[in-house]
């Protein structure tokens, strides 16, 4: 069976600093310009965290709306903004920045990221042999998951189901059985580098462990990325297995390639895909593949 065109997702910034790579975009204006360059290079989807000029997080609805507007003013790339995941926030508060912008087509998100489980987020420094923290917990129970998915259904926003490990993937199957997700279904498989032990390892074996437990359905689309590691290590495996690829400075600074921009990273993945016989999806094609209304 012929594989679909490859969707390339940009992981634009997350909480990355600029000390390792100065090209990390922070402000809505920088995110808009960066997304346009990535779209030109072959990306169809951009995930970003809105940040102030000093790099601190901006979880306000106003900041989110401005960033989405800036992206849309420069290109047709699909948007997947981060929720306001402040510690101790309620489920409604965590996505308030996205709900408050949903009524306006110029500021409405295309997809809603839904983490499908709970996990320890503490980072491990292997070089120093120590944890950098011991109290970072993402508490995401099934009541919260149901709230996010029912909200997405009500607003007709495509959910982007995030999985760090097999238990989260099994929760995806539960959500499908309960009718909380309308196909086609977009899934983000988050693999982790040496310091991000919450997720499957960012290796081919780690990816295959994820895939072994995905529901056997033709209406599922998965995108693999590598948080805290070089996504090019798993890109070819994802492309060959019919998946899609997420890459960006939010996950890794890519000093091994110099100090590339997000657009330059996208171009590397696009070139790899074409060399392997898969064409790269446009934003309109990705809209169909990912189930964006």
C-alpha positions as MATLAB code, in Angstrom:
seq = 'XXXXXXXXXXXXXXXXXXXXXXXXXXXXXXXXXXXXXXXXXXXXXXXXXXXXXXXXXXXXXXXXXXXXXXXXXXXXXXXXXXXXXXXXXXXXXXXXXXXXXXXXXXXXXXXXXXXXXXXXXXXXXXXXXXXXXXXXXXXXXXXXXXXXXXXXXXXXXXXXXXXXXXXXXXXXXXXXXXXXXXXXXXXXXXXXXXXXXXXXXXXXXXXXXXXXXXXXXXXXXXXXXXXXXXXXXXXXXXXXXXXXXXXXXXXXXXXXXXXXXXXXXXXXXXXXXXXXXXXXXXXXXXXXXXXXX';
ca = [
       0.000    0.000    0.000;
       1.339    3.419   -0.935;
       2.294    5.616    2.004;
       0.726    9.020    2.479;
       2.754   12.136    1.955;
       4.982   13.018    4.898;
       3.759   15.587    7.412;
       6.666   17.500    8.953;
       5.911   19.144   12.300;
       8.106   21.930   13.666;
       8.771   21.842   17.406;
       9.630   25.510   17.375;
      10.780   26.440   20.849;
       9.293   24.638   23.891;
      11.208   26.141   26.849;
      14.598   26.088   25.110;
      17.102   28.835   25.877;
      19.297   30.543   23.279;
      22.676   29.741   24.822;
      23.045   26.557   22.755;
      21.359   27.927   19.622;
      20.495   31.616   19.113;
      17.772   30.869   16.534;
      15.094   29.737   19.032;
      12.023   31.969   18.431;
      10.408   33.548   21.494;
       7.924   36.302   20.694;
       4.775   36.048   18.543;
       6.508   38.014   15.785;
       9.537   35.708   15.826;
       7.302   32.633   15.872;
       5.361   33.959   12.865;
       8.477   34.579   10.796;
      10.059   31.282   11.830;
       6.896   29.322   10.973;
       6.753   30.929    7.529;
      10.350   29.926    6.804;
       9.597   26.388    7.990;
       6.511   26.223    5.772;
       8.649   27.273    2.803;
      11.101   24.482    3.663;
       8.352   21.833    3.739;
       6.723   21.874    7.178;
       2.939   21.608    7.415;
       2.421   21.979   11.191;
       4.044   24.146   13.860;
       3.922   23.558   17.617;
       5.002   26.506   19.737;
       5.024   27.930   23.255;
       4.352   31.662   23.372;
       7.126   33.467   25.234;
       8.099   37.004   26.150;
      11.153   38.716   24.679;
      13.274   37.542   27.640;
      12.225   33.929   27.007;
       9.835   33.646   29.946;
       6.515   31.909   29.236;
       3.425   33.845   28.166;
       0.393   31.654   28.856;
      -2.184   34.381   28.330;
      -4.995   34.169   25.790;
      -3.810   37.507   24.395;
      -0.309   36.201   23.757;
      -1.630   33.010   22.205;
      -3.994   34.953   19.940;
      -1.196   37.264   18.831;
       1.101   34.355   18.012;
      -1.542   32.487   16.014;
      -2.388   35.697   14.135;
       1.289   36.260   13.334;
       1.675   32.708   12.016;
      -1.440   32.998    9.871;
      -0.370   36.389    8.531;
       2.781   34.850    7.070;
       1.753   31.374    5.830;
      -0.900   28.658    5.726;
       0.967   26.307    8.084;
      -1.294   24.528   10.603;
      -0.957   25.652   14.230;
      -0.678   23.587   17.416;
      -0.064   26.064   20.265;
       0.860   24.883   23.733;
      -1.716   24.965   26.514;
      -1.141   27.014   29.662;
       0.248   24.142   31.744;
       0.935   26.092   34.949;
       1.487   23.923   38.065;
      -1.723   23.334   39.990;
      -3.957   24.672   37.226;
      -7.383   23.114   36.631;
      -8.095   21.367   33.317;
     -10.244   24.311   32.208;
      -7.513   26.745   33.211;
      -4.865   24.753   31.353;
      -6.603   25.275   28.018;
      -8.168   28.669   28.746;
      -5.650   30.383   26.447;
      -6.946   28.214   23.587;
     -10.648   28.289   24.445;
     -10.702   32.085   24.707;
      -9.308   32.391   21.182;
     -11.450   29.699   19.500;
     -14.359   31.870   18.369;
     -12.249   33.932   15.936;
     -10.985   32.103   12.805;
      -7.808   34.214   12.804;
      -6.869   33.130   16.342;
      -8.432   29.651   16.534;
      -6.061   26.728   16.966;
      -6.111   23.982   14.326;
      -5.373   21.202   16.813;
      -5.567   20.734   20.575;
      -2.724   18.803   22.206;
      -4.018   16.329   24.795;
      -1.517   14.489   26.990;
      -2.997   11.033   27.471;
      -1.499   10.187   30.873;
       0.467   11.219   33.941;
       4.241   11.114   34.307;
       7.296   12.317   36.252;
       8.938   15.108   34.260;
      12.169   15.410   36.246;
      15.281   15.636   34.083;
      18.339   13.447   34.631;
      21.888   14.725   34.131;
      23.851   11.597   33.233;
      27.179   13.450   33.126;
      26.788   14.574   36.738;
      24.862   11.510   37.837;
      22.003   13.434   39.396;
      18.391   14.432   38.900;
      17.945   18.136   38.228;
      14.663   18.065   40.161;
      12.602   15.499   42.043;
       9.113   17.005   42.175;
       7.972   17.726   38.610;
       4.803   15.723   38.079;
       2.370   16.015   35.172;
      -0.891   15.002   36.854;
      -3.375   14.177   34.126;
      -6.186   11.861   35.196;
      -8.876   10.352   32.984;
     -11.423   12.952   34.082;
      -9.127   15.673   32.712;
      -8.517   13.710   29.520;
     -12.266   13.318   29.025;
     -12.740   17.066   29.558;
     -10.138   17.960   26.925;
     -11.488   15.495   24.372;
     -15.131   16.445   24.922;
     -14.160   20.114   24.601;
     -12.389   19.367   21.323;
     -15.468   17.518   20.051;
     -17.772   20.370   21.071;
     -15.625   23.013   19.385;
     -14.775   20.765   16.420;
     -11.059   21.200   17.001;
      -8.962   18.201   15.990;
      -7.281   16.596   19.024;
      -3.580   15.794   18.858;
      -3.184   12.827   21.213;
       0.204   12.894   22.909;
       1.837    9.665   24.111;
       5.088    9.377   26.073;
       4.852    5.634   26.698;
       2.735    2.504   26.280;
       0.373    3.295   29.160;
      -0.563    6.554   27.434;
      -1.044    4.715   24.155;
      -3.417    2.315   25.892;
      -5.382    5.339   27.129;
      -5.693    6.412   23.498;
      -7.341    3.073   22.747;
      -9.746    3.609   25.666;
     -10.654    7.075   24.342;
     -11.367    5.574   20.934;
     -13.542    2.845   22.459;
     -15.496    5.466   24.428;
     -16.151    7.521   21.296;
     -14.291   10.565   22.645;
     -12.314   10.988   19.414;
     -13.593   11.224   15.863;
     -11.309    9.705   13.188;
      -8.994   10.370   11.548;
      -6.848   10.536   14.680;
      -3.538   12.398   15.027;
      -1.068   10.989   17.563;
       2.203   12.531   18.693;
       4.734    9.922   19.826;
       7.197   11.691   22.130;
      10.539    9.921   22.389;
      13.106   11.118   24.920;
      16.826   11.709   25.003;
      19.111   10.612   27.891;
      17.829   13.333   30.206;
      14.135   12.959   29.442;
      13.435    9.563   30.952;
       9.640   10.032   31.085;
       9.371    8.892   27.469;
      10.475    5.918   25.420;
      14.137    6.269   24.346;
      14.727    8.301   21.193;
      15.955    5.277   19.256;
      14.508    2.973   16.640;
      13.869    0.400   19.387;
      12.045    3.015   21.430;
       9.899    3.918   18.437;
       9.151    0.281   17.669;
       8.035   -0.269   21.276;
       5.533    2.561   20.815;
       4.288    1.189   17.512;
       3.825   -2.318   18.905;
       0.962   -1.064   21.069;
      -0.753    1.391   18.748;
      -4.308    0.319   17.886;
      -4.391   -1.514   14.549;
      -6.513    1.031   12.678;
      -6.051    2.590    9.265;
      -7.454    5.930   10.472;
      -4.548    6.682   12.859;
      -1.706    9.021   11.914;
       1.379    9.250   14.115;
       4.170   11.803   14.259;
       7.422   10.886   16.033;
       9.750   13.427   17.633;
      12.751   13.255   19.964;
      12.637   15.565   22.977;
      16.149   16.086   24.286;
      17.749   14.249   21.369;
      18.482   14.492   17.657;
      15.288   13.541   15.804;
      17.286   12.624   12.713;
      18.270    9.437   14.571;
      14.697    8.164   14.259;
      13.471   10.121   11.218;
      14.321    7.481    8.620;
      12.630    4.750   10.681;
       9.490    6.872   11.026;
       9.412    7.669    7.324;
       9.965    4.029    6.340;
       7.233    2.784    8.688;
       4.607    5.151    7.333;
       4.753    7.685   10.147;
       5.565   11.361   10.149;
       8.326   13.448   11.725;
       8.553   16.266   14.259;
      11.802   18.209   14.559;
      12.891   21.540   15.969;
      14.997   23.634   18.289;
      12.455   23.241   21.063;
      13.534   19.625   21.420;
      17.281   19.834   20.712;
      19.767   22.613   19.765;
      21.452   20.554   16.993;
      24.924   21.872   17.729;
      26.228   18.807   15.899;
      24.955   20.537   12.722;
      26.399   23.925   13.682;
      23.602   26.244   14.778;
      20.791   25.560   12.301;
      17.453   27.317   12.118;
      14.198   25.421   12.401;
      13.702   25.863    8.662;
      17.090   24.293    7.938;
      16.147   21.276   10.070;
      12.850   20.929    8.197;
      14.751   21.024    4.898;
      16.970   18.133    6.031;
      13.907   15.987    6.844;
      12.199   16.927    3.561;
      15.306   15.972    1.587;
      15.565   12.669    3.465;
      11.919   11.864    2.769;
      12.229   12.527   -0.937;
      15.388   10.425   -1.100;
      13.372    7.587    0.483;
      10.543    7.968   -2.032;
       7.993    9.909    0.043;
       6.750   13.302   -1.011;
       6.209   16.007    1.588;
       2.664   17.087    2.468;
       1.451   20.641    2.043;
      -0.563   22.289    4.790;
      -3.810   21.530    2.937;
      -2.816   17.884    2.527;
      -1.832   17.685    6.182;
      -5.238   19.081    7.104;
      -6.829   15.977    5.557;
      -4.255   13.558    6.975;
      -4.574   14.913   10.549;
      -8.338   15.349   10.545;
      -8.334   19.132   10.913;
     -11.825   20.516   10.345;
];
